[in-house]
């Protein structure tokens, strides 16, 4: 029996999407059944069309499933990803989080491990504060926060962020060192989920 991991994210131009894919890959390699889901886009077409990279990403990821509350009920563990917006969570992902109140009242997310990943334009453009903002929601859910910490060399190689994988978008698309850290984060989340469910073999 495997654990089930929901990787739920918002991405405008693709960086967080690539991180989400890497987190999902790491979780799958560690033995999880994974659902990769994007939250609905809230921005109007006029805003999206004004940025060719944004439009290209929206068109390219149309087949990725849309996140639903059922994914939260299904999962044993969560990995949430968002670009930073003024040091905070993007409205698109925050809107989805805000719909989980009923599940929170039922205790659906309680005692389940959760982790987060992000991307800002600059190294110090709000990456850590966005991750901590996501963890605020996890605290309210009663989830078990699983940050990568400094528990693997891949964290140092990706810039040394113990809160979660973070990519500076001004460097272009995430490179292998960052994707490796994201895969490790997904694998670590899966291992902790297995331990909490009594399925660990390591």
N, C-alpha and C positions, 0 to 999 in steps of 0.2 A: 504494500500500500504506500503510495507517494503522498507528499504534501502538495497543496494547491496554492499557487502564488499568482496574485493579480498585479500586473504592472500597468498602472494607470497614469497617463501623462497628458500634458498639453505642450505642443511645439508649434511655433510660428514658421520658422524658416528651416527647421530640420535638425538642429543640434541636439535638442532634448529627445527628439525621436530616435536619433542614433544611440544616445545613451540608454534609452528605454530598451531598444533592441538588444544592446549588450548586457544589460541587467537581466533581461529575459533569457538570453543565451546562457549566462552563468547559472541562473536558477535551474534551467533545464539540464545542464551538464551535471549539476549536483543532485539531480533526481526528482525535480519538481515537475508537476503538470502546470503549465503556465498559460494564462490569458493575457495577451497584450492588447490594451484598450486605450483609445484616445478619447478625450472628452470633447463635447461639441464646440465648434467654433462660434463665438459670439460676435466677432467683429463684422461690420458690413462689408459687402463686396467692394465698395469704393475704397475702403482702407486697404483691403487685401490686394486689390489690383494696382494700388499705388506703389507696391513693393514687389517687383518681379520675383524675388526669391520666396516671398510669402505665398504668392499665387502658385508658383511652381510646386512648393511643398504641399499645399492644400490639394492640388490636383494629383500629385504623386501618391498621396496616402489615403485616397478615398476608399480603398478596400480594407483599411484597418478598422476593426470593429469599434463601435461607440460604447463607451463605458456606461454601465447601468448598475443600479443598486443591487441587482441580482448577483453581479460579479463580486460585490463586497460580502454578500451572504455566502457565496460559493467558496471564497478563498480562505485558506488557513493563514496567509501572510500577505502583506501589502508592500509594494514599492511604488511610491508616488513621485512624479517628476514634473517640474515647472521651470520655465525661464523666470528670471527675476524681473520684477516690475517695481522700480523705485525701492529696491531692497525687500520686496514682498512677493507673495504668490500671485501669479497671473490670474486675472479675473475669471478666465475660463475654467481653470482647475478649482479655484475657490468656490465658484458657483456649484460645481459638482459636490465638493465637500459639504457645502451648506445644505444639500439635499439629504444628507445622511442622518439627520436628526432622529427620524423614526427608528432607524437601525441602532443608533446610539442608545435610545431609550430602552431598546430590547437587549442591549449588551452584546450585539453581534460582533463588534470589533474588539471587545474586551479580551485581554490576555492573548491576543494574536500579535506576533511580531510585525513591525513595520519599519521601513527605511525610506530615505528620500534622496533625490539627486536633482541637479539644477545646472543652468548655464546663464551667465551674465556676459555682457560684452567685454568687460575688463576683469582682470584677476580680482580686483577689489571693488567690483561693481555691484555687490549685494549678494554674492553667492552664499556666504555663511548665514546672513540674516534671513535669506529665503528658506534655507534648510531648517533653521531654528523655528521659523514661522510655521512650517509644515509640521514640525515636531510638537508645536503647541496644540495642534489639532489631535495628534496622536495621544498626547497627555489626556485630553478631554475624553477621547474614545476609551481610555484605559488600556491602550495597546502597549506592547513591550517594545521600546525603541531599540532598534538594532543599527547603530551607526558602525561604519567600518573601523573607526578608531585607527590606531597605528598598529594593526594586527597583521599586516602583510606588506611586503616590499613594494607591491604595486601602488599602494596609497602614496608612498613617498615619491615614486616615479611619476605620479600624476599631479604633483604639486603639493602633496602633504596636507590634504583636508580631511581631518578625522570625523567631520560631521556627515560627509557623504561625497560622492563623486561630483565634481564641479568643473565645468569647462568654460574657459574664457573665449567667447565667440569671436573676438577680434583676431584670434589665431587661426581662423578658418574652421573647417570641419574637425570634429574630434579625431585626434590621432591615436595610434595603437596604444600608447602608454595610458591615455585616458580611458579608452575602451576596455583595456585590461583591468583597470581599477573598477570599472562599472561591472564587468563580469564577476570579479571577485566579490563585489557587494551583493550581487544577486545570489552567488553561491553561499556566502555567509548567512544571508537571510534564510536560505533554504535549510542550511545546517541547523540554525537555531530553531526554526519551525519544527524540524524533525525531532530535536531534543524535547521541545515542549509537548510534542504529541507522543513521546515515548518510542519514536521510530529510529532514533540515532544508532548508528553502528560504529561511530568513531568517538 
